Amino acid sequence: MAELEPSARVAVLEAALCGEGPSGRNGGFLHGYWSSLTRARRVFGDGGALAVAEAASAIVPGVREFVERRGVDVWLREAPMLEVSAAPAQDEAIDAAVAAARDLGVEEEAVPVGRGELAERCSSTSFRRGVLYREGATVQPARLVRALRAAVVDAGVVLHERTPMIRLRRDSPNVVETPRGRVRAREVVIAINAAAAGWRPLGRRLTAFGSYVVLTEPVPELLEAINWTGGESIVDGRMFLHYFRTTNDGRVLMGSGSGPIGFGGRIDERFTADAPSVARAEAGLRFLLPGLADARVERAWGGPIDVSADHFPFFGTVPGSRVHYGAGYSGNGVGPSWLGGRILARLALGIEDELTALPLVNRSVRPLPPEPIKRLGGGLVRGAALRVEEAEQAGRRPALPLRAIAALPRVVGLRVGTR
Ligand SMILES: Cc1cc2nc3c(=O)[nH]c(=O)nc-3n(C[C@H](O)[C@H](O)[C@H](O)COP(=O)(O)OP(=O)(O)OC[C@H]3O[C@@H](n4cnc5c(N)ncnc54)[C@H](O)[C@@H]3O)c2cc1C
């Protein structure tokens, strides 16, 4: 906003410290929407899916340009992203991703990869086949968020950390109340991630899920041994997906989007201290990368994910007000929040252009059930889906009742998990 309209007076109210939320502790995957074409076609149609993926193609060059201009090192490493199948039930998603890109005439964005090439990029006996998305990069997220914070301050934005919004009065001007003062503002942008599940205008459109990661000690020699030296970021085909990458200091980060489901907008220890989720991330590391059996896990942590019913974000303005919102990144938010920031700046400044015309903006999102049904139903489905995926990975056929419960959301057009 400050870049587009230097005369605008902008203040950021941050409940904690910038980057204390997921932006400072995510897996660092930087990717837009080429890997989501199958779903995007269903939600936005072919033209809309292409428009969203093409707009998001500006993310990696945009972050590159930002770090070069600012002269900061955020460990940006550009390399393709791989999606691998690690169980027969995951093969279909790989094939569908390739077919979607081919149907839309962008086959270079999702290229099938056989076992041989997979082994050259990252050798694992668990990988069956894969698809290579040429768009991809990784960052060290805390470095990126600190660089963004510094840029915001340099742009003259007033930053108030440890200043939560405790109430918002939608008015003209709007009034944002904090424990120690209030801000009057003609335009307000709400960008509070999973906490928005507790904000009335968005509560029915979001649910919060936990995502957890483990980080190994530096193991450059083991990475050499499995040929994983090209910096590829990798995800598997599970609904509660595993996401894994190498770091600039030779470690491996393995994430599992299988954390607990939240209640409303409450961000509590479910998202930071859930030992079974940490154990699942480590089990994923051992299963997906058997060549790293000797790598010691040094750190583990988690955070909340703002999940929408179709797993795409949404941006808009609360009807009859000048309060704008963006949420629903659903676990893929590092790159998309770069795009989201541009969209939100335009909404607040009243600018209409190709970004505000994207189908992510002012769209209707399928509502989720109210609490406590959302928490209870989501928890039931999550438990069943986890057991189904674990059975599939172990080569067993999951019990029919479990499969039926896990499939429930799809029957009514919703998705659970963080994919
Ligand atoms: C473990 C984990 C791994 C992930 N891995 C990846 C990945 O590899 N790639 C990827 O693309 N995405 C990943 N994600 C998701 C990604 O981190 C998020 O989508 C993204 O960081 C969201 O950015 P944001 O600015 O919307 O939210 P945040 O970074 O969470 O910022 C929102 C801020 O709002 C503040 N806030 C909340 N309530 C209030 C209030 N009332 N008043 C004032 N401030 C408030 C919070 O303190 C927070 O700092 C991961 C998430 C987690 C938890």
PDBQT file of the ligand as one rigid body, heavy atoms in Angstrom, charges set to zero:
ROOT
HETATM    1  C1  LIG A 501       4.409 -25.403  10.330  1.00  0.00    +0.000 C 
HETATM    2  C2  LIG A 501       3.921 -24.664   9.113  1.00  0.00    +0.000 A 
HETATM    3  C3  LIG A 501       4.535 -24.891   7.903  1.00  0.00    +0.000 A 
HETATM    4  C4  LIG A 501       4.093 -24.211   6.759  1.00  0.00    +0.000 A 
HETATM    5  N1  LIG A 501       4.770 -24.398   5.591  1.00  0.00    +0.000 NA
HETATM    6  C5  LIG A 501       4.457 -23.657   4.511  1.00  0.00    +0.000 A 
HETATM    7  C6  LIG A 501       5.259 -23.720   3.343  1.00  0.00    +0.000 A 
HETATM    8  O1  LIG A 501       6.269 -24.411   3.297  1.00  0.00    +0.000 OA
HETATM    9  N2  LIG A 501       4.878 -22.964   2.267  1.00  0.00    +0.000 N 
HETATM   10  C7  LIG A 501       3.777 -22.171   2.323  1.00  0.00    +0.000 A 
HETATM   11  O2  LIG A 501       3.476 -21.526   1.303  1.00  0.00    +0.000 OA
HETATM   12  N3  LIG A 501       3.029 -22.059   3.419  1.00  0.00    +0.000 NA
HETATM   13  C8  LIG A 501       3.356 -22.760   4.534  1.00  0.00    +0.000 A 
HETATM   14  N4  LIG A 501       2.636 -22.609   5.688  1.00  0.00    +0.000 N 
HETATM   15  C9  LIG A 501       1.538 -21.628   5.685  1.00  0.00    +0.000 C 
HETATM   16  C10 LIG A 501       2.104 -20.209   5.734  1.00  0.00    +0.000 C 
HETATM   17  O3  LIG A 501       3.044 -20.097   6.768  1.00  0.00    +0.000 OA
HETATM   18  C11 LIG A 501       0.975 -19.206   5.938  1.00  0.00    +0.000 C 
HETATM   19  O4  LIG A 501      -0.055 -19.420   5.005  1.00  0.00    +0.000 OA
HETATM   20  C12 LIG A 501       1.460 -17.792   5.792  1.00  0.00    +0.000 C 
HETATM   21  O5  LIG A 501       2.626 -17.552   6.540  1.00  0.00    +0.000 OA
HETATM   22  C13 LIG A 501       0.339 -16.871   6.223  1.00  0.00    +0.000 C 
HETATM   23  O6  LIG A 501       0.780 -15.566   6.296  1.00  0.00    +0.000 OA
HETATM   24  P1  LIG A 501      -0.133 -14.514   7.005  1.00  0.00    +0.000 P 
HETATM   25  O7  LIG A 501       0.539 -13.206   6.897  1.00  0.00    +0.000 OA
HETATM   26  O8  LIG A 501      -1.519 -14.665   6.472  1.00  0.00    +0.000 OA
HETATM   27  O9  LIG A 501      -0.223 -14.990   8.516  1.00  0.00    +0.000 OA
HETATM   28  P2  LIG A 501       0.771 -14.851   9.766  1.00  0.00    +0.000 P 
HETATM   29  O10 LIG A 501       2.168 -14.913   9.398  1.00  0.00    +0.000 OA
HETATM   30  O11 LIG A 501       0.297 -15.820  10.790  1.00  0.00    +0.000 OA
HETATM   31  O12 LIG A 501       0.447 -13.391  10.247  1.00  0.00    +0.000 OA
HETATM   32  C14 LIG A 501      -0.776 -13.073  10.864  1.00  0.00    +0.000 C 
HETATM   33  C15 LIG A 501      -0.441 -12.233  12.077  1.00  0.00    +0.000 C 
HETATM   34  O13 LIG A 501      -1.663 -11.740  12.620  1.00  0.00    +0.000 OA
HETATM   35  C16 LIG A 501      -1.439 -11.557  13.990  1.00  0.00    +0.000 C 
HETATM   36  N5  LIG A 501      -2.745 -11.451  14.649  1.00  0.00    +0.000 N 
HETATM   37  C17 LIG A 501      -3.657 -12.420  14.903  1.00  0.00    +0.000 A 
HETATM   38  N6  LIG A 501      -4.722 -11.901  15.531  1.00  0.00    +0.000 NA
HETATM   39  C18 LIG A 501      -4.499 -10.583  15.657  1.00  0.00    +0.000 A 
HETATM   40  C19 LIG A 501      -5.232  -9.499  16.229  1.00  0.00    +0.000 A 
HETATM   41  N7  LIG A 501      -6.434  -9.674  16.782  1.00  0.00    +0.000 N 
HETATM   42  N8  LIG A 501      -4.681  -8.259  16.192  1.00  0.00    +0.000 NA
HETATM   43  C20 LIG A 501      -3.467  -8.052  15.626  1.00  0.00    +0.000 A 
HETATM   44  N9  LIG A 501      -2.724  -9.042  15.076  1.00  0.00    +0.000 NA
HETATM   45  C21 LIG A 501      -3.237 -10.285  15.101  1.00  0.00    +0.000 A 
HETATM   46  C22 LIG A 501      -0.650 -12.772  14.417  1.00  0.00    +0.000 C 
HETATM   47  O14 LIG A 501       0.092 -12.505  15.598  1.00  0.00    +0.000 OA
HETATM   48  C23 LIG A 501       0.261 -12.995  13.204  1.00  0.00    +0.000 C 
HETATM   49  O15 LIG A 501       1.567 -12.474  13.383  1.00  0.00    +0.000 OA
HETATM   50  C24 LIG A 501       3.020 -23.284   6.842  1.00  0.00    +0.000 A 
HETATM   51  C25 LIG A 501       2.415 -23.054   8.071  1.00  0.00    +0.000 A 
HETATM   52  C26 LIG A 501       2.850 -23.735   9.200  1.00  0.00    +0.000 A 
HETATM   53  C27 LIG A 501       2.189 -23.462  10.516  1.00  0.00    +0.000 C 
ENDROOT
TORSDOF 0
